[in-house]
Amino acid sequence: MRFATIILFLSFLSGCSTYKQTVLVEPSSKLIRGGRVLIATPDNTIPYVYAGSDYQKSGQMVAAAVRDEFKRFASEANVSPNCKDISCLAQSPRHDYYVIPEILHWEDRGTDWGGLVASQIIFNISSIRLSGPDPQDVINIKMTIFDANQKEVASATLSGQGDALGSPQRLLSDLINKYVMSLY
């Protein structure tokens, strides 16, 4: 009985994630599989503090997530840690595509108990409370893809909201995966 109660409680908290994709520039054709991709590292989010968190490595996390998704289709996908725009990326002319991700919003709406391990949650259920009316994590990213001639070939804003047990990092993979798959 106790086990069933715990499972029910955890499934209630897990909720679900929602994703939205707004295409700004529709690709005129699919990207070429096996091409070489170079990805800029976006600036970290503006220091927004919620529940004592800051997001100093958010730019690196986004760049790594974009790289991981493009690797599935490209012969080579690399991150340029020092480039933020197309003029910098284009100095590496051996690439077929250049990707510029930009973080528009990154919010980890953790709960008061977010750092507790499962055993502490189980034994302290009566003391758990959510911190705020909407505990969902939020992430919005703009991705712009340029071809080797520095012509914009695709662009979209990607938005996701996660559950109370997640984090923006958990949303990244699914959010970016859906968009990258639509490009190939």
Wavefront OBJ file of the C-alpha trace (Angstrom):
o trace
v 0.000 0.000 0.000
v 2.776 2.393 0.926
v 4.601 1.639 -2.350
v 1.445 2.284 -4.390
v 0.928 5.621 -2.607
v 4.487 6.680 -3.374
v 4.167 5.741 -7.058
v 0.864 7.626 -7.326
v 2.373 10.692 -5.654
v 5.442 10.730 -7.905
v 3.395 10.283 -11.083
v 1.190 13.198 -10.002
v 4.262 15.399 -9.633
v 5.897 14.355 -12.873
v 3.228 15.988 -15.038
v 4.169 16.397 -18.664
v 6.152 18.647 -20.933
v 4.756 20.796 -23.720
v 6.607 22.033 -26.779
v 5.897 24.729 -29.325
v 7.759 25.538 -32.516
v 7.236 28.803 -34.394
v 8.893 28.783 -37.803
v 10.245 32.202 -38.756
v 11.981 31.220 -42.002
v 10.689 28.071 -43.680
v 13.492 26.096 -45.342
v 13.049 26.020 -49.118
v 14.452 22.488 -49.126
v 15.687 19.925 -46.647
v 19.228 20.226 -45.320
v 21.745 17.836 -46.867
v 22.461 14.785 -44.740
v 26.138 14.223 -44.127
v 26.987 17.921 -44.282
v 29.367 19.617 -41.860
v 27.790 21.851 -39.206
v 29.386 24.512 -37.010
v 27.409 25.789 -34.028
v 27.862 29.081 -32.197
v 27.791 29.186 -28.410
v 25.014 31.536 -27.299
v 25.438 34.011 -24.503
v 24.313 32.724 -21.141
v 20.911 33.903 -20.097
v 20.711 37.282 -18.488
v 21.219 36.552 -14.813
v 17.685 35.816 -13.779
v 17.501 34.511 -10.268
v 14.635 32.360 -9.108
v 14.873 30.383 -5.900
v 18.595 31.101 -5.640
v 19.580 29.769 -9.092
v 21.572 31.415 -11.840
v 22.279 29.969 -15.247
v 25.952 30.626 -15.929
v 26.459 27.614 -18.217
v 23.176 27.783 -20.095
v 24.877 28.885 -23.341
v 27.238 25.914 -23.266
v 24.358 23.549 -22.477
v 22.324 24.813 -25.432
v 25.291 24.592 -27.824
v 26.042 21.023 -26.687
v 22.381 19.998 -27.078
v 22.242 21.482 -30.597
v 25.477 19.681 -31.508
v 24.159 16.361 -30.203
v 21.003 16.621 -32.314
v 22.815 17.663 -35.508
v 25.313 14.805 -35.061
v 22.517 12.394 -35.948
v 22.348 13.814 -39.492
v 25.685 15.536 -40.132
v 29.047 13.967 -40.889
v 30.549 16.488 -38.496
v 28.957 18.769 -35.896
v 31.185 21.030 -33.833
v 30.682 23.849 -31.346
v 32.680 27.047 -31.609
v 33.004 28.243 -27.996
v 34.151 31.740 -29.000
v 31.713 32.548 -31.820
v 28.306 34.106 -31.254
v 27.356 35.218 -34.795
v 27.591 34.305 -38.466
v 30.522 36.601 -39.272
v 32.670 34.763 -36.732
v 31.482 31.268 -37.744
v 32.015 31.961 -41.440
v 35.745 32.334 -40.801
v 35.736 28.513 -40.766
v 34.804 28.049 -44.436
v 34.875 24.255 -44.580
v 31.354 23.897 -43.151
v 28.104 23.421 -45.043
v 25.860 24.926 -42.375
v 26.236 27.387 -39.530
v 23.814 27.339 -36.611
v 23.228 30.313 -34.339
v 21.214 29.422 -31.225
v 20.019 32.252 -29.003
v 18.511 31.819 -25.558
v 15.428 34.005 -25.261
v 14.209 32.703 -21.899
v 15.540 30.148 -19.413
v 13.758 29.604 -16.151
v 14.252 26.783 -13.705
v 11.131 26.953 -11.572
v 12.326 24.379 -9.080
v 10.410 23.407 -6.021
v 11.425 23.820 -2.396
v 12.241 20.122 -2.308
v 14.005 19.954 -5.674
v 17.370 19.030 -4.177
v 16.074 16.267 -1.917
v 16.802 12.659 -2.698
v 13.904 10.276 -3.181
v 14.143 8.780 0.298
v 13.886 12.224 1.886
v 10.868 13.029 -0.258
v 9.138 9.825 0.784
v 9.620 10.450 4.478
v 8.880 14.174 4.357
v 5.783 14.207 2.181
v 3.851 16.277 4.691
v 6.417 19.103 4.521
v 6.557 19.362 0.713
v 5.062 22.419 -0.896
v 5.532 23.895 -4.322
v 7.227 27.284 -4.508
v 4.786 29.455 -6.380
v 1.614 29.076 -8.373
v 3.305 27.727 -11.539
v 6.241 25.388 -10.869
v 6.889 24.637 -14.544
v 10.322 25.172 -16.048
v 10.388 27.350 -19.157
v 12.847 27.569 -22.031
v 12.665 29.567 -25.277
v 15.393 29.364 -27.897
v 15.722 30.947 -31.319
v 17.699 28.901 -33.842
v 18.891 30.319 -37.151
v 20.626 28.173 -39.762
v 22.826 29.613 -42.507
v 24.316 27.840 -45.525
v 27.972 27.971 -46.596
v 27.282 31.264 -48.427
v 25.992 32.837 -45.193
v 22.427 32.884 -46.524
v 19.750 32.269 -43.901
v 18.032 28.996 -44.826
v 15.885 28.349 -41.745
v 14.891 29.975 -38.487
v 12.485 29.166 -35.673
v 11.719 29.900 -32.063
v 11.445 26.803 -29.902
v 9.527 26.907 -26.645
v 9.045 24.315 -23.968
v 7.526 23.989 -20.536
v 8.431 21.131 -18.264
v 7.089 19.506 -15.176
v 7.814 20.193 -11.517
v 10.478 17.478 -11.356
v 12.413 18.659 -14.399
v 14.765 21.432 -15.402
v 15.346 23.455 -18.568
v 18.235 21.132 -19.388
v 15.835 18.178 -19.548
v 13.681 20.063 -22.042
v 16.560 20.879 -24.399
v 16.987 17.516 -26.080
v 13.329 16.994 -27.001
v 12.823 20.616 -27.975
v 15.826 20.772 -30.311
v 15.365 17.211 -31.611
v 11.929 17.929 -33.027
v 13.156 20.989 -34.896
v 16.344 19.432 -36.266
v 14.401 16.376 -37.477
v 12.060 18.686 -39.391
v 15.057 20.201 -41.228
v 16.253 16.881 -42.729
l 1 2 3 4 5 6 7 8 9 10 11 12 13 14 15 16 17 18 19 20 21 22 23 24 25 26 27 28 29 30 31 32 33 34 35 36 37 38 39 40 41 42 43 44 45 46 47 48 49 50 51 52 53 54 55 56 57 58 59 60 61 62 63 64 65 66 67 68 69 70 71 72 73 74 75 76 77 78 79 80 81 82 83 84 85 86 87 88 89 90 91 92 93 94 95 96 97 98 99 100 101 102 103 104 105 106 107 108 109 110 111 112 113 114 115 116 117 118 119 120 121 122 123 124 125 126 127 128 129 130 131 132 133 134 135 136 137 138 139 140 141 142 143 144 145 146 147 148 149 150 151 152 153 154 155 156 157 158 159 160 161 162 163 164 165 166 167 168 169 170 171 172 173 174 175 176 177 178 179 180 181 182 183 184
